[in-house]
Amino acid sequence: MLTLRTSDLKPAELQNYLQYAIAPRPICFASTIDKAGNVNLSPYSFFNLFSSNPPICVFSPARRVRDNTTKHTLENILEVPECVINIVNYDMVQQTSLASTEYPKGVNEFVKAGFTELKSELVRPPRVAEAPVQLECVVNQVIPLGDGPGAGNLVLAEIKLIHIQDEILDDQGKIDQAKIDLVARLGGDWYCRVGVDNLFSVAKPIAQLGMGMDALPAAIKSSTILTANNLAALANEETMPSAEAVESIQTQADVKEVLDATIGDSKTRNIQLQILAKSYLDRGEVATAWKILLL
């Protein structure tokens, strides 16, 4: 294993390792304005949601690694403590990247990147009309983390208004995760797209007390077929299924097929049942998998 002491690395080297390792990172596409009315639009991937009451986002326009200069976004916020955080989806990712070009102060990235300015309701910076979600924010605090190359400046932005495009809402008026088509930053030039094909759900262990990995039967816990993720999904259940429930699964077509094909061969039966159970676990059908594994 490669072990690195951060104090031995140059800022550019350290940034490279961290940005590849700490990913994916959501993108804050921040629009700001200075006292003279000059608009700036720039993306930042040092960004996330840190509180819902009050609703606070934090992003960091870091000092440039190559020459230790500060970004126009930071300079604008120190003059006019307001911003709009525009959420980036796949349809606007190339334009968003273009807006990160280091144009001289006073150049409007809305124009350069071909975005549409939309007047905000509560704050002075405009919104990006193309963004699926636009957050109007007031800046409560800016916390400088250092004065050297790569040092961050934490912008604590309190969300006052949320604008959501109708096209990404479901029937209940909530954001449909599959429709918003988000993108995120990785290391170097890499991005990732949060599309339908790579979405999956993991049940939160809040409503129930998961039994834990230590409570799994030894034959299941020592399986060479089930992955650690599979075992954790099983351990997230509060209890194992009853004997009656396990018995009832024997008549299910795919289970019956395995049982009939392995009569008199308990070793093969166990392997085939675990393979079948894994297929259910990979689809998120934990209750069915449990019944199969306990046959």
C-alpha positions in Angstrom: 0.0 0.0 0.0 1.3 3.5 -0.9 1.5 5.7 2.1 2.0 9.4 1.6 2.8 12.1 4.2 0.8 15.2 3.1 3.6 17.5 4.3 6.0 15.9 1.8 3.8 16.7 -1.2 3.7 19.8 -3.3 0.2 21.4 -3.4 -0.5 20.3 -7.0 0.5 16.7 -6.1 -1.6 16.6 -3.0 -4.6 18.1 -4.9 -4.3 15.5 -7.5 -4.4 12.6 -5.1 -7.3 14.0 -3.1 -9.4 14.9 -6.0 -9.2 11.4 -7.5 -9.8 9.8 -4.1 -12.5 12.0 -2.7 -15.1 11.6 -5.4 -17.6 12.0 -6.9 -18.2 15.5 -5.8 -21.4 17.5 -6.6 -20.9 20.7 -8.5 -21.8 24.2 -7.2 -22.3 26.4 -10.3 -22.2 29.7 -8.5 -23.4 33.0 -9.9 -22.2 36.1 -8.0 -22.0 39.9 -8.6 -19.8 42.7 -7.5 -20.7 46.2 -6.3 -20.4 47.6 -9.8 -22.9 45.0 -11.1 -20.4 42.7 -12.9 -21.7 39.2 -13.0 -19.5 36.1 -12.5 -20.4 32.4 -13.1 -18.1 29.6 -12.1 -18.2 26.0 -11.0 -16.8 24.5 -7.8 -16.7 20.9 -6.8 -15.6 21.5 -3.2 -19.3 21.7 -2.3 -22.1 20.1 -0.4 -25.2 20.4 1.8 -24.3 20.7 5.4 -27.5 21.6 7.2 -31.3 21.6 6.5 -32.3 23.7 9.5 -31.1 26.3 8.7 -30.6 25.2 5.1 -26.9 25.7 4.5 -24.6 24.8 1.6 -20.9 25.2 1.8 -18.6 25.6 -1.2 -15.0 26.6 -1.4 -13.4 28.9 -4.0 -9.8 27.9 -3.2 -6.8 30.0 -3.9 -5.1 29.0 -7.2 -2.4 26.4 -6.7 -0.1 27.8 -9.5 0.1 31.4 -8.3 -1.9 31.7 -5.1 -4.4 34.2 -6.5 -8.0 34.3 -5.5 -11.1 33.7 -7.6 -13.5 36.4 -8.8 -16.3 34.4 -7.1 -14.7 35.0 -3.7 -13.9 38.6 -4.4 -17.5 39.2 -5.4 -19.0 37.5 -2.4 -16.8 39.6 -0.1 -18.3 42.7 -1.8 -21.9 41.4 -2.2 -22.6 38.5 0.2 -25.2 36.8 -2.0 -25.0 34.0 -4.6 -27.1 31.6 -6.6 -26.1 27.9 -6.5 -27.2 26.4 -9.8 -27.2 22.6 -9.9 -25.5 21.0 -12.9 -27.0 18.2 -15.0 -25.6 16.3 -18.0 -27.2 18.6 -20.6 -25.2 21.6 -19.4 -21.9 20.0 -18.4 -19.9 21.1 -21.4 -21.1 24.7 -21.0 -20.4 24.6 -17.3 -16.8 23.5 -18.0 -16.4 26.4 -20.5 -17.5 28.8 -17.8 -14.6 27.7 -15.7 -12.2 29.4 -18.1 -10.3 32.1 -16.4 -11.7 35.1 -18.2 -10.6 38.6 -17.0 -12.7 40.3 -14.3 -15.8 41.9 -15.8 -16.3 39.3 -18.5 -19.7 37.7 -18.1 -19.4 33.9 -18.2 -23.2 33.6 -18.9 -22.4 35.1 -22.3 -19.2 33.2 -22.9 -20.7 29.9 -22.0 -24.1 30.6 -23.7 -26.2 30.4 -20.6 -29.4 32.4 -20.1 -29.6 34.9 -17.2 -32.8 34.6 -15.2 -33.5 37.4 -12.7 -33.5 36.2 -9.1 -36.3 37.1 -6.7 -34.5 37.8 -3.5 -30.8 38.2 -4.3 -28.9 40.3 -6.9 -26.9 37.6 -8.8 -28.9 36.1 -11.6 -29.9 32.4 -11.9 -28.9 30.0 -14.7 -32.2 29.3 -16.5 -30.9 26.0 -17.9 -30.1 24.6 -14.4 -32.7 22.0 -13.2 -32.5 23.5 -9.6 -31.5 27.0 -8.6 -30.8 28.0 -5.0 -31.0 31.7 -4.1 -28.6 32.2 -1.1 -27.3 34.8 1.3 -23.8 34.3 2.5 -23.6 34.1 6.3 -19.9 33.7 6.6 -16.6 33.2 4.7 -14.0 31.2 6.5 -10.5 31.3 5.0 -8.6 28.1 5.7 -5.1 29.5 4.9 -3.2 31.9 2.8 -1.1 29.6 0.7 -1.6 28.0 -2.8 -4.7 25.7 -2.8 -6.1 27.1 0.5 -9.8 27.0 0.6 -12.3 29.7 1.6 -15.5 28.2 3.0 -18.5 30.1 1.8 -21.5 29.3 4.2 -24.5 30.0 2.0 -28.0 30.0 3.5 -30.6 28.9 1.0 -33.6 31.3 0.9 -35.4 30.2 -2.3 -35.4 27.0 -4.2 -36.5 26.9 -7.9 -37.1 23.5 -9.5 -37.8 22.8 -13.1 -41.2 21.0 -13.6 -39.6 18.5 -15.9 -37.6 16.8 -13.1 -40.6 16.4 -10.7 -42.6 13.2 -10.1 -46.3 12.9 -9.6 -46.0 13.9 -5.9 -44.1 17.1 -6.7 -40.8 15.7 -5.5 -37.5 15.6 -7.4 -37.3 12.3 -9.4 -33.7 11.1 -9.0 -33.8 9.5 -12.4 -35.0 12.6 -14.2 -32.6 15.2 -12.9 -29.6 13.5 -14.6 -26.9 14.9 -12.3 -23.2 15.0 -13.0 -20.3 15.1 -10.6 -16.6 15.8 -10.6 -13.9 13.2 -10.2 -10.1 13.6 -10.5 -8.4 15.3 -13.4 -10.7 15.7 -16.4 -13.1 13.0 -15.3 -16.8 13.4 -14.5 -19.5 10.9 -13.8 -23.2 10.9 -14.8 -25.9 9.8 -12.4 -28.2 8.0 -14.8 -30.9 5.4 -14.4 -28.5 2.5 -15.2 -26.2 3.3 -12.2 -28.9 4.2 -9.6 -29.5 1.8 -6.8 -31.2 2.1 -3.3 -29.9 1.0 0.1 -32.5 0.7 2.9 -31.6 3.1 5.8 -31.3 1.3 9.1 -33.4 3.8 11.0 -36.9 2.3 11.4 -35.5 -1.0 12.5 -32.5 -2.4 14.4 -30.5 -4.5 12.0 -29.3 -7.8 13.5 -25.7 -7.2 12.5 -23.1 -9.3 10.7 -22.2 -11.1 13.9 -25.8 -12.6 14.1 -25.6 -14.2 10.6 -25.4 -18.0 10.6 -21.9 -19.3 10.2 -22.7 -21.1 6.9 -23.9 -17.8 5.4 -21.2 -15.6 6.9 -18.4 -17.9 5.5 -19.9 -18.0 2.0 -17.5 -17.7 -0.9 -20.3 -16.7 -3.2 -22.0 -13.8 -1.2 -20.1 -10.5 -1.1 -19.6 -8.3 1.9 -22.4 -6.1 0.4 -24.7 -9.1 0.2 -24.0 -10.1 3.8 -24.5 -6.5 5.1 -27.9 -6.4 3.3 -28.9 -9.6 5.1 -27.6 -8.2 8.4 -29.6 -5.1 8.0 -32.8 -7.1 8.5 -34.2 -7.1 12.1 -35.0 -10.8 12.2 -34.6 -13.9 10.1 -37.8 -15.2 8.4 -39.9 -17.8 10.2 -39.7 -21.5 9.5 -43.1 -21.3 7.8 -41.9 -18.6 5.5 -38.8 -20.5 4.6 -40.8 -23.6 3.9 -43.2 -21.7 1.6 -40.4 -20.6 -0.7 -39.8 -24.2 -1.8 -42.7 -24.1 -4.2 -41.4 -21.0 -6.0 -40.4 -22.0 -9.5 -36.7 -21.1 -9.6 -36.2 -22.5 -6.1 -38.0 -25.7 -6.9 -35.9 -26.1 -10.0 -32.7 -26.0 -7.9 -34.1 -28.4 -5.3 -35.2 -30.9 -7.9 -31.9 -30.8 -9.7 -29.8 -31.4 -6.6 -31.6 -34.2 -4.9 -29.0 -36.2 -3.0 -26.2 -33.7 -3.6 -26.3 -31.3 -0.6 -23.0 -29.6 -1.5 -24.2 -28.6 -5.0 -27.6 -27.7 -3.6 -26.1 -25.3 -1.1 -23.9 -23.6 -3.8 -26.8 -23.2 -6.2 -29.1 -21.8 -3.6 -26.5 -19.3 -2.6 -26.1 -18.3 -6.2 -29.8 -17.9 -6.6 -30.1 -15.9 -3.3 -27.3 -13.6 -4.5 -29.3 -12.8 -7.6 -32.1 -11.7 -5.4 -29.8 -9.7 -3.1 -28.3 -7.9 -6.1 -31.8 -6.8 -7.1 -32.6 -5.6 -3.5 -35.0 -8.5 -2.7 -33.5 -9.3 0.7 -36.6 -11.0 2.2 -36.7 -13.6 -0.6 -32.9 -14.1 -0.4 -33.1 -14.9 3.3 -35.7 -17.6 2.8 -33.6 -19.2 0.1 -30.5 -19.2 2.2 -32.2 -20.8 5.1 -33.5 -23.8 3.2 
